[in-house]
Amino acid sequence: MADFVLDATQVGEVITYVAPGFLAQLGYRARYPAPERSAGQVLIISVVMSLPLVALADWLVGGSHKPTRLVYVVVLTVGAFALGYGVGLLRGRKFARKLLAGLDYRIQPEGTIYAQTLKHMSPAAPVLIELKDGRRLSGTPRNGPESSDDGINELYLTHPEATDKDGNWYSVGAGIIVPLGEVSTIVLSEDPTAAPAATTAAPPVDLD
């Protein structure tokens, strides 16, 4: 039985139907980080996404479409990454969210509640945090978990204040890191989702 051997050109052609889809995913995840998928999932999605991307590159670039041609490779790879990032930008726009909500698809592209809400608050907007032990903190959120398994389990606040035993507020430094496991509730001073105003005030959501 003869050995199955691929030359450099054939290897390039195989990669052509994997790399564009993979790079498009990287572009999208550069805008919206997400948990890592299994290698099998990544491969299947990459191949499926690569097919229309290769067809688009073939239509845009005239002449040879060999994977060794620099112009073709640049359009295919850089274009795939840019297209993935562009789709991420469009996915985050209000009209895209409303359109998908109208189709009953309400899963947000951001991976965590922090990324969906606190990250989009205005720079001066504070939040009120009540800890499980009854202590209260206030400050402006600056950093937190982007995806469910990125290893970040803290919320970073600037201009933090805390209450003393008499309930009086005092400054606690330039910044503070709050472990989310110790948080009971977080009350926002503004709604960054631009949801319609409710007729009655809703109680804070218990994070425990």
PyMOL commands that set and color helices and strands:
alter all, ss='L'
color gray80, all
select helices_A, chain A and resi 8-16+19-31+39-60+70-91+94-102+113-116+118-120+180-182
alter helices_A, ss='H'
color red, helices_A
select strands_A, chain A and resi 127-131+136-143+154-163+169-171+175-179+183-188
alter strands_A, ss='S'
color yellow, strands_A
deselect
rebuild
show_as cartoon
